[in-house]
Amino acid sequence: MEDVTIESPVLTRNWTCILFDLDGTIVDSAPGITGRLASTLTELGLPVPSQDELLRYVGPPILDSFRDFAGLDPEQSQEALTIYRRQVAEVGAAHDSAIFPGISGLLTSLKNAGIPLALATSKPESQALVILEHYGLTDKFDVITGASEDEVRSAKADVVAEAVRRLTDKGIDLSQTIMVGDRHHDVTGAAAHGIPTVLVEWGYGSPAEADGAIAVVHSVDALRQLLLG
């Protein structure tokens, strides 16, 4: 992905609300996720793909990843999910993760600027809460939305819909809302609700996933400039 020059009027709006993805946007959770995926596939007696291939699993709903990348049927995917979640319970959702440099300060600046923030992640909401609490970020968000425990709500469009519903219930102005994420699922999921997306280059997406995003940024400083001017 190439960084963009911030000069289009659409990128200089006074944003009334900002939605953030979690994995690959706020936290580098790939080491823990891919390690658990490798262990899960091994326990199932399946071949473990390369690290680059495992990174494709990070971001989409996990049942979709087991289906699309491991070729598992629904029953096998549920078994894999049970094994994976057992490992999460054993080591903790924040295991082998790290917050990306500069993100905490950016979230604080956005909050201090009076811009409501919401988390919209396909990670189970309970796990997202643990991670945010671990890094002291819970109070930065007006709404924290993730996948439901039964994975019925896991597609990014469904997660964004729930985040929007909760924000609306709080009376938050959504007239100029933007999504910040790192995968094409963020772009399409937000677009389903008329919300544009800025893609961050430090995440797990490929250049092709920038299609449909209104901007791509290569650094937290560039994202800060785009969001705050």
VENSUL-V380415 format. One record per backbone hydrogen bond with DSSP energy under -0.5 kcal/mol. NH is the residue of the N-H (numbers start at 1). CO is the residue of the C=O. E is the energy in kcal/mol with one decimal. If there is no record, write none. Layout:
nh:co:e
NH:CO:E
NH:CO:E
This chain:
nh:co:e
4:216:-1.3
6:4:-0.5
7:5:-1.4
11:8:-2.0
12:9:-1.7
15:13:-1.2
16:176:-2.3
17:176:-1.3
18:116:-2.1
19:178:-3.1
20:118:-2.8
21:180:-2.5
24:27:-3.0
25:22:-1.8
26:22:-2.6
27:22:-2.0
28:98:-3.9
29:27:-1.2
32:96:-1.2
33:29:-2.3
34:30:-3.1
35:31:-1.6
36:32:-2.1
37:33:-2.4
38:34:-2.4
39:35:-2.0
40:36:-2.5
41:37:-2.7
42:38:-2.1
43:39:-2.4
44:40:-1.5
45:42:-1.5
46:41:-3.0
49:47:-0.6
54:50:-2.3
55:51:-1.7
56:52:-0.5
56:53:-1.0
57:54:-1.6
58:55:-1.2
59:57:-0.7
59:60:-0.5
65:61:-1.9
66:62:-2.5
67:63:-1.8
68:64:-3.5
69:65:-2.7
70:65:-1.1
71:67:-0.6
72:66:-2.2
77:73:-2.9
78:74:-2.0
79:75:-1.8
80:76:-2.6
81:77:-2.5
82:78:-2.2
83:79:-2.0
84:80:-2.8
85:81:-2.8
86:82:-1.7
87:83:-1.7
88:84:-1.9
89:85:-2.5
90:86:-1.6
91:87:-2.2
92:88:-3.0
95:92:-1.4
97:94:-1.4
98:28:-1.0
100:26:-2.3
103:100:-1.8
106:102:-1.9
107:103:-2.8
108:104:-2.1
109:105:-2.3
110:106:-2.6
111:107:-2.4
112:108:-2.7
113:109:-1.5
114:111:-1.6
115:110:-2.1
116:16:-0.7
116:114:-0.6
118:18:-2.2
119:143:-2.4
120:20:-2.9
121:145:-2.1
125:147:-2.6
127:124:-0.5
128:124:-2.3
129:125:-2.4
130:126:-1.6
131:127:-2.2
132:128:-2.6
133:129:-2.5
134:130:-2.3
135:131:-1.8
136:133:-1.1
137:132:-3.2
138:132:-0.7
140:137:-1.9
141:138:-1.5
142:117:-2.7
143:117:-1.2
145:119:-2.0
145:143:-0.5
147:123:-2.1
148:153:-2.0
151:148:-2.0
154:152:-0.9
158:155:-0.6
159:155:-2.2
160:156:-3.0
161:157:-2.0
162:158:-2.0
163:159:-2.5
164:160:-2.9
165:161:-2.1
166:162:-2.4
167:163:-2.5
168:164:-2.6
169:165:-2.2
170:166:-1.1
171:168:-1.7
172:167:-2.2
177:174:-0.7
178:17:-1.7
179:196:-2.7
180:19:-2.5
181:198:-2.1
186:183:-1.1
187:183:-1.2
188:184:-2.8
189:185:-2.3
190:186:-2.1
191:187:-2.1
192:188:-1.4
193:190:-2.0
194:191:-2.0
195:190:-2.2
196:177:-0.7
196:194:-0.5
198:179:-2.9
199:197:-0.5
199:215:-2.6
200:181:-2.7
201:217:-3.0
203:200:-0.9
205:182:-0.5
209:206:-1.7
210:207:-1.7
211:208:-1.2
213:210:-2.4
214:197:-2.4
215:197:-0.9
217:199:-2.5
223:219:-1.9
224:220:-2.8
225:221:-2.2
226:222:-2.1
227:223:-2.5
228:224:-2.9
229:224:-0.6
229:225:-1.9
